[in-house]
Structure formats: structure tokens, C-alpha cells
Amino acid sequence: MIIGVPKEIKNNENRVALTPAGAKELVKRGHTVYVQHNAGEGSGFTDAHYTLAGALVLASIEEVYGVAEMIIKVKEPIEPEYKLIKEGQLLFTYFHFASYEPLTKAMIASKAVCLAYETVEKTDRSLPLLVPMSEVAGRMAIQKGANYLEKPLGGRGILLGGVPGVLPAKVLILGGGIVGTQAAWMAAGLGADVTIMDVSLQRMRYLADVMPANVKTMMSNEYNIREMIKDADLIVGAVLIPGAKAPHLITQDMLKDMKQGAVVVDVAVDQGGCIETCKPTTHENPTYVIEGVVHYCVANMPGAVPYTSTLALTNATLPYAIQLADKGWKKAAQENPELIPGLNIINGDIVFEGVAQAFNAPYVPVNKYLVD
Ligand SMILES: NC(=O)c1ccc[n+]([C@@H]2O[C@H](COP(=O)([O-])OP(=O)(O)OC[C@H]3O[C@@H](n4cnc5c(N)ncnc54)[C@H](O)[C@@H]3O)[C@@H](O)[C@H]2O)c1
């Protein structure tokens, strides 16, 4: 198959969808890989790295879209890319269709096959191509939180791990899923006094089993949260209710009970945030202060560490990309049911029910396209 890897053109997006190692795997299997000039630059991969791996470098995005049967990307196509997409072309990338109607309409009009990273789903209902970014964001939440607790950055001037003779900082993590667990490992490793709150007893049993002694678990409810925030130095928001807005577990009035210079890192900001006062911020201007509490609410945290994020993402996407290249999307989906929910739009039909519902548009069951 002919595979194209364009350079991401979305503002401040430095990830790339295929590493030189991934290109080598595909080339080894007889596929042709075209990479746009400088596509890997932001993640630390040069054109020469790709050439050495057997890929071919093309000068322009038009050439990449023009030649490829499958486009592998990171972010959803943006307006200037719409006209480059061809009928029947397979696009394998994050789309998040339900949040943006113009993209959905453009992909319907293109008659391309849109396979979305975010809806590829394992039989246990986990989302294997979302997990890596949650892992990155969870780990980064503690790095950022520790940083903003420093006095010159507006924090209360406490070191997460304390020192001998001085107590460590208290870290409260709301939500013990992927983000929360990774945050807890990092905070615990730095020596902080960590509490994870979740509503799932089963999840907390697991966490209590695997976490070190400086991590405790506690049921998430309003009473407990009100108690815990009084002492917290750093709070990480990591709650997710699939398909819904995050619940506001900390409301504006509750901030008054918190310590001056405490920090909240609301990773769940992309779903509306679990702290009421959180509004999306950017890496250029990541924080603001309300009631003396520093708020860090960057909606695309992994974007700040493109090297790690690219490797983490491509570790997860490459096995699927190989199946798609080897078999074509139809046979690959027939043989691997994890790919089926990833199919969102085919030949102008919306085949993912949630997207059709979001826009009150006609829905065509994906099976129409999977029968021989
Ligand atoms: N800002 C970013 O850059 C970024 C990056 C990656 C992920 N995220 C977001 O982080 C959030 C968490 O993602 P995840 O992968 O960890 O999700 P997850 O599904 O793995 O974990 C969510 C956890 O929240 C728990 N939960 C639900 N209701 C709760 C409540 N009332 N109180 C406490 N816990 C509750 C669930 O039981 C679950 O354990 C998502 O909104 C995700 O989109 C943001």
C-alpha cells in the first residue's frame, strides 16, 4: 500500500504520526511510505532518519495527499487539508467528529474512509489509542503541579517530597483511571503524601493493591472532597464519565476553603473540567489565579512533550496501521473487531451512531460496508 505521512499543520502541533522505526516496519513489509519534508522535525526526527528507514520524502503536503492510499496523521484534518482528501482514501487519525460539524461535513463530502483513533475499542471497552495520551498527561500533571507550587510561579512554596524533618506536600487526585494512576505514581515517586479519590470501589481495590504506602484511596463524594481540599497542596482533576461532561466536584465556593498558593491541574479540562473554575488554557499562557489558587488547565498537555507523545502514540497506532496497510481497511476490520468502532465515515455515510446523533444526521450501520 502507498502510505502518506503529512506534516501536522494545526497550531502548535509538533507530533508526527509515524516514527522512522514505524516507517521501517511498513517498508519491510513491502509498503511504500511517503513522508512530507520536515514532518518529524518537531518530534526530533529528521528527513534523513526517515530516508535511512526506507521512506521517501516529498516536498509538499499536496504531493503526500495526492499519492497516498492511506494517510496517517495525528490531529483531525483542518480546513486547508479538506480539498486534498480524495474519494476512497483511508484516513487514520484523531477526528473527534462529534465536537465539530464542519469537519464532519467536509469528510462526508470527500467520500474518504475515516478511521478515528479515539473510537478504536478493545473488547473490554478500553480505548487503546486514547490511553497513551492520558498516560502522558497524568505524568505531566505532577511535573507541572510541582513546578507551579514554587513561590516565584505563584505557588505556596512547598516541595512535593519535603525533606528530612519537614513533611511532604499533600497531593489529591480526583479520579483513579489512567490519568489519575499515572499522576499518583509520579507524585508518590517524588515522596508526596498522595490520596486518590474515585467512585469505583473495584478500581480503588486495585489501586490499593499496587500503589506504594504513601498513596491512599478514598471514596469520592462531596463530604470527603470538602474535607480533603482544606489540606491539599496540589489537586489533579482526572475524572471521566464517558460521553458526558466532567462533573464539577470542586465548585467556586469551595476554593475559599483551600490554602493560598495551592495548585489545581485540571487534566479533565477537555471534558469541561472537574473544577468549576477551570477554563481551557494554552501552553503559552497556562495558568491563572482564582481565590489565591493557581489553576493550570491546558487542554492539550501532551503537545508540550512531542518526543515522548509521538513515541507513545505510535507505539499504540503502528500495529493497527500495519494491519490496515497489509490487508486494506475492509479486510483488516473484518478480521480485527477492534477496528470496527473506529470507522466513523465511509463513502459519505456516517457509520458511527454517536456522530450521526450529534448532528441529527442519517446513520448507516457499518455492516453495510463490511459484507463481501
Ligand atoms: N488535558 C489533556 O491534555 C488531556 C490529555 C489526556 C486525557 N485528558 C482527559 O483526562 C480525563 C481522564 O482521562 P482518563 O483516561 O484517566 O479516564 P479514565 O476513564 O481512565 O478514568 C476516569 C476515572 O474517573 C473516575 N470517576 C468517575 N466519576 C468520578 C467521581 N465523581 N469522582 C471521582 N472519580 C470519578 C472513574 O471511575 C475512572 O476511574 C479525560 O477527560 C481525558 O479526556 C486530558
The ligand as a Tripos MOL2 file, in Angstrom:
@<TRIPOS>MOLECULE
LIG
   44    48     1     0     0
SMALL
NO_CHARGES

@<TRIPOS>ATOM
      1 N1         -5.6890   17.9010   29.1820 N.am      1 LIG1
      2 C1         -5.1150   16.9800   28.4220 C.2       1 LIG1
      3 O1         -4.1620   17.2480   27.6940 O.2       1 LIG1
      4 C2         -5.6070   15.5670   28.4820 C.ar      1 LIG1
      5 C3         -4.8340   14.5230   27.9600 C.ar      1 LIG1
      6 C4         -5.3020   13.2110   28.0890 C.ar      1 LIG1
      7 C5         -6.5300   12.9670   28.7210 C.ar      1 LIG1
      8 N2         -7.2640   14.0240   29.2090 N.ar      1 LIG1
      9 C6         -8.5430   13.8500   29.9270 C.3       1 LIG1
     10 O2         -8.3320   13.3660   31.2220 O.3       1 LIG1
     11 C7         -9.5620   12.8230   31.7090 C.3       1 LIG1
     12 C8         -9.3100   11.4930   32.3990 C.3       1 LIG1
     13 O3         -8.9280   10.5320   31.4260 O.3       1 LIG1
     14 P1         -8.5870    9.0150   31.8090 P.3       1 LIG1
     15 O4         -8.0040    8.4130   30.5700 O.co2     1 LIG1
     16 O5         -7.8290    8.9610   33.0690 O.co2     1 LIG1
     17 O6        -10.0560    8.4220   32.0500 O.3       1 LIG1
     18 P2        -10.4100    7.0400   32.7900 P.3       1 LIG1
     19 O7        -11.7320    6.6420   32.2620 O.co2     1 LIG1
     20 O8         -9.2740    6.0970   32.6900 O.co2     1 LIG1
     21 O9        -10.5390    7.4530   34.3300 O.3       1 LIG1
     22 C9        -11.5800    8.2330   34.8270 C.3       1 LIG1
     23 C10       -11.8220    7.8520   36.2640 C.3       1 LIG1
     24 O10       -12.7390    8.7890   36.8390 O.3       1 LIG1
     25 C11       -13.4920    8.0590   37.7820 C.3       1 LIG1
     26 N3        -14.6560    8.8270   38.1870 N.ar      1 LIG1
     27 C12       -15.8570    8.9610   37.5860 C.ar      1 LIG1
     28 N4        -16.6580    9.7570   38.3100 N.ar      1 LIG1
     29 C13       -15.9450   10.1570   39.4010 C.ar      1 LIG1
     30 C14       -16.2030   10.9810   40.5160 C.ar      1 LIG1
     31 N5        -17.3920   11.5860   40.6760 N.pl3     1 LIG1
     32 N6        -15.2340   11.1500   41.4360 N.ar      1 LIG1
     33 C15       -14.0330   10.5540   41.2970 C.ar      1 LIG1
     34 N7        -13.7250    9.7580   40.2630 N.ar      1 LIG1
     35 C16       -14.6590    9.5520   39.3310 C.ar      1 LIG1
     36 C17       -13.7980    6.7480   37.0710 C.3       1 LIG1
     37 O11       -14.2330    5.7460   37.9890 O.3       1 LIG1
     38 C18       -12.4400    6.4520   36.4440 C.3       1 LIG1
     39 O12       -11.6330    5.6540   37.2910 O.3       1 LIG1
     40 C19       -10.4540   12.7270   30.4650 C.3       1 LIG1
     41 O13       -11.3610   13.8120   30.4550 O.3       1 LIG1
     42 C20        -9.4900   12.8420   29.3210 C.3       1 LIG1
     43 O14       -10.1090   13.3330   28.1330 O.3       1 LIG1
     44 C21        -6.8260   15.3000   29.0800 C.ar      1 LIG1
@<TRIPOS>BOND
     1     1     2 1
     2     2     3 2
     3     2     4 1
     4     4     5 ar
     5     4    44 ar
     6     5     6 ar
     7     6     7 ar
     8     7     8 ar
     9     8     9 1
    10     8    44 ar
    11     9    10 1
    12     9    42 1
    13    10    11 1
    14    11    12 1
    15    11    40 1
    16    12    13 1
    17    13    14 1
    18    14    15 2
    19    14    16 1
    20    14    17 1
    21    17    18 1
    22    18    19 2
    23    18    20 1
    24    18    21 1
    25    21    22 1
    26    22    23 1
    27    23    24 1
    28    23    38 1
    29    24    25 1
    30    25    26 1
    31    25    36 1
    32    26    27 ar
    33    26    35 ar
    34    27    28 ar
    35    28    29 ar
    36    29    30 ar
    37    29    35 ar
    38    30    31 1
    39    30    32 ar
    40    32    33 ar
    41    33    34 ar
    42    34    35 ar
    43    36    37 1
    44    36    38 1
    45    38    39 1
    46    40    41 1
    47    40    42 1
    48    42    43 1
@<TRIPOS>SUBSTRUCTURE
     1 LIG1         1 GROUP 0 **** ****
